[in-house]
Amino acid sequence: MEEILVIDDEPTIRSMMKMALAEMGYTVTGAHFVEEALGIYENDTCRFSAMVTDFNLEDGTGLDIVNTVNDNEESIPAILMTGSAKISPRDSYRAGFSAFFHKPFGCAEIGHEIDELLGKAS
């Protein structure tokens, strides 16, 4: 089973993402902070198939995470979800994100995007 790292400082969003992605056959690990997410990722860089991160986090941004992940030889598809106007879809793609979702969105939409990014779309 493929594992997805979901980073958001809102527990409700992490919980909803976990339920939606589990229904699609994914295992989900959640993180609240940039530092926590990077610690989980760097502990086993081959563990995750993709990640989904919020832009604004309490100790940084999703850009901090994707920059670190993309510096690794084992980089993974990264999806940015945000309610912020601080980053545009075009800027997110330039920064290394594979997909962009503006809040509000349906968790299943992100799940389908993960399927596409991992070549599982039918």
Disulfide bonds with the S-S distance in Angstrom:
none
